């Protein structure tokens, strides 16, 4: 086996001794020639990674028995939207005028639809919401009440909601919307879910 050649300076070509870091002739640093990295330095980790990936793919295929997924299999739990009971005035035909002494109602324990007359931030206080509701009663609207939106997941939290009517369907609520529009132009129908 031949001995490795003595190192020489790459700049000036002066011979250098073993372990010498700087050229004694020109003062430049002596750089050892680089060796190509051993094949095992990158080949072995690459092969291990390939084997792990192949094993994972094979396990995935075996777990699904080779069948392709047809759509999502996510389970979603939904609560049923039960219609609200018909308003008490519906039995004898609804009157268009509210009673002057009519008390405000609370939302029943069921889901349903209503006409939202106004939404006031909680910071304005319950008295302001009650005043809007009483104005709706004076305007002749039926089944007027106030609810706190934070108690109902179907509403944006943080508001007092002044409403009129408890309806079993969205169509029923929308058919009564024209009665609220003269006094509350921005009124709209929406579901209320407990």
Secondary structure, DSSP 8 states (H G I E B T S, - for coil): -------B-TTT--B--TT--B-TTT--B---------HHHHHHHHHHHHHHHHHHHHHHHHHTTT----S----------------GGGTT---SS--TT---B---SS-EEEEEEEEEEGGG-HHHHHHHHHHHHHTT-SSEEEEEGGG-TTS-SSEEEEEEEEESSHHHHHHTHHHHHTT-TT-EEEEE--
